[in-house]
């Protein structure tokens, strides 16, 4: 009976609120929230930074990485223009 449905948290990606059902979010998931075409264009490179993570930390989310999400966390996704 320990199967609790995961609580949704609200994260902000480039000023747009998204409900997120998981404990963690990956680089690809954050970028796809901002650019829904990203999965079809994996050659695109984005810079992903975040604020208000656990411990009120700021940081950088690198390709292949993931970060624990918390309610109210803010992500910034910038197209670096590289390919």
C-alpha positions in Angstrom: 0.0 0.0 0.0 3.0 2.3 -0.2 2.2 3.2 -3.9 1.3 6.8 -3.6 0.6 8.8 -6.8 3.5 11.2 -7.3 2.7 14.7 -6.3 2.7 17.2 -9.1 5.1 20.2 -8.7 4.9 23.4 -10.7 8.2 24.3 -12.5 8.7 27.4 -14.6 10.5 27.0 -18.0 11.1 30.3 -19.7 8.3 32.0 -17.8 5.7 29.2 -18.6 4.4 27.1 -15.8 4.4 23.3 -16.3 3.1 20.7 -13.9 5.7 18.0 -13.5 4.9 14.6 -11.9 8.4 13.3 -11.2 11.1 13.7 -8.6 13.7 14.6 -11.3 13.8 16.2 -14.7 16.4 15.6 -17.4 18.1 18.1 -19.6 16.2 16.7 -22.6 12.9 16.9 -20.8 13.5 20.6 -19.9 14.5 21.5 -23.4 11.5 19.6 -24.9 9.2 21.7 -22.7 10.6 24.8 -24.2 11.2 23.5 -27.7 8.7 20.6 -28.5 10.7 19.9 -31.7 13.9 19.2 -29.8 13.5 15.3 -30.0 13.5 15.6 -33.8 16.6 17.9 -33.7 19.0 16.4 -31.1 21.9 18.3 -32.9 20.6 21.5 -31.4 22.5 22.7 -28.4 20.9 24.6 -25.5 22.2 26.1 -22.4 20.0 25.2 -19.4 20.3 26.9 -16.1 18.0 26.8 -13.1 17.2 28.7 -9.9 15.3 27.8 -6.6 16.4 24.2 -6.6 16.6 22.2 -3.3 18.6 24.3 -0.8 17.8 27.4 -2.8 20.6 26.5 -5.2 21.2 27.8 -8.7 23.0 25.7 -11.3 23.6 24.4 -14.8 21.9 21.4 -16.3 24.2 19.8 -18.9 23.2 17.4 -21.7 22.7 13.9 -20.3 22.2 15.3 -16.8 19.2 15.5 -14.5 18.3 17.5 -11.4 15.8 17.0 -8.6 12.8 19.2 -9.1 11.0 21.2 -6.4 7.8 23.3 -6.5 8.5 26.8 -7.9 11.8 25.8 -9.5 12.8 28.1 -12.5 14.6 26.9 -15.7 16.1 29.1 -18.4 16.7 27.5 -21.8 18.8 29.4 -24.3 19.6 28.2 -27.8 23.4 28.5 -28.1 23.2 28.6 -31.9 25.7 25.7 -32.1 25.1 22.5 -34.0 
